[in-house]
Amino acid sequence: MAKKAGRAAPWRYRREESLGYLVNYLGRVLARALERRLLKHGVPLGQFPLLLTLWEEESLTQSEIARRLDIEQPTVANTLRRMERDGLVQAEPDPAHRRQVLIKLTEKGRKLERPLKLEALAVNQAAAAKISPSDLDTFRQTIRLLLETLEERADV
């Protein structure tokens, strides 16, 4: 039986057509571009998500940060230690729960919010320069729907 022209076998996995591959590759390229900009401010890329979380809501426990970012707790602990060493955060006992420690931004950490967010916005704008605002909105909505779908499915 002759194969239909233009149709790949259903089992063929082609990276240039793979949603996972393309999204992952885009993420790595965006991360490299952002890292170059963040390092000008002395902040490694791995610290940026934690800063974003603390700028949204300060005084969180290490486990709350890990849960919100969906990052393993040991990774968060190591990153927080480096951030404390770099003077970006400080750990303080929770007055309501003595056994818990709250992570708070230092003045240095707070002052980095505007410049680092501007760097991230610049990378996003550069990446989206050839995309219309409506297509970009559709792209964001599609990504959110993909995430929602995968988070709901335990069988994947």
N, C-alpha and C positions, 0 to 999 in steps of 0.2 A: 504494500500500500504506500502511495507517495505521500510525503509530508507536505502540509500546506505551507506555501511560501509566506515568510514574514512572521511565523508563529514559532516561538521557542518551545521546547518540550516543557511541560508543567513543572518538572523537577529541577529545571535549570535555575540556578541562583546567580544573578549577575549583579555585581556590586554597584555598577553605575545605575541600576534600577532599584536597588534595595533601599527602602525607606530608612531602615536602621543604620546602614552604612553611611548614607548621605547625611543624616541628622548627626551622627557621631562625628563624621569628618568636618561638617560645618562647625560643630561645637569645638573641636580641636583648633580649627583655624581662628575662630573668634577668640578662644582662650589665649592663643599665642599673641594675637594682636593686643588684647587687653593687658596681658602680662607685661609686654614691653612698656605700655603706658603707666601701669601701676608701679613698676620698679623705679620709675623716675621719682616717685614719691616714697620709695623705700618700703613698699608693701608687696610681698609676694602674692601671686594669684590665689593660693590656697587660703589666704586670710580674708580675701574679699567677701565671700559668701557669709562668713561669720560677722564681718563688719556690717554688711547689709542687714542682717538679722537684728543685730544690736542697735542699729540706727532706727529700725522700725519699732523695736521695743527693748528697752534696756532692762537690766536686772533680771536676767534669765539664768536658770541653772544650766550646767553643762548638758544634762540629759534633755532639757527642753530645746536647746540649740541643736543637738544631734537629731532629735525627732523632727524639728521643723525643716532641717536641711536634708533629711534622709541620708545621714552620714553616720558611719560607725562611731560609737562613743570613744574608743581609743584614738581615733583620728582627730576628733574634736579636742580631746584632752591634750594631745601633742601640739596641735595648732594653737590652742589657748595658752599653753606654756610659752611658746615662741612669741605670741602677741603680748603676753605679760612682760617677757624679757625686753621686747621692743617698746614698751611703754604705751601700748594701745589700749589695754584692758587691765582691770584689777579684780581680784577675787575677794569678796567680803562675805562674812557669815550672814546668813539670812536671819534677821531679828525675830521673825515669826517661827522659823524652824531651825534651831541651832545646828542641826546636823547637816543642813544644806548650805551650799556656797552659791552666792549670786555673782554673776559675771557682769561687771559694769565697765563702761567706756571711761577712759581717762580724758582729760582735756585734749590731749594730742589725738586720741582716737576720734573724738567729736569733731575736731577741726578738719579732719581728713574727709568728712562726708561730702562736702561740696566739690572739692577738686577730684576726688575719685569717681564720684557719680558723673561728673562732666567728662572724665576720660571714658567711662563706660558708654555714655551717650554718644560720644564721638565715634567710637568703634561701631556701635549699632547704626549710626547714621551713614558711616562709610560703607558698611555692608549692604545697607538697603538703598544706596544711592540710585540704583537702576530700577527700583520697584516702586510702583505707584502706592500712595497711602492706602487706597482701598484694597489692593492686592496684599499689602503688608498686614492690614487688619484681618483679612481672610486667612493669611498664613498663621498669624497668632491664634486665631480661633481654631484652626485645624490642629495646631500643635496641642492646644488645651484639650480638644476632643480626643486626640490620640492618647494623651496622658490619662485622661479620665477613663477611657475604655480599657487601657492596660491595667490601671490601678484597680478596676472593678473585677477583672478576670483573674481568678486564682489558677486557671489551667494553663496560663502562658508562662 
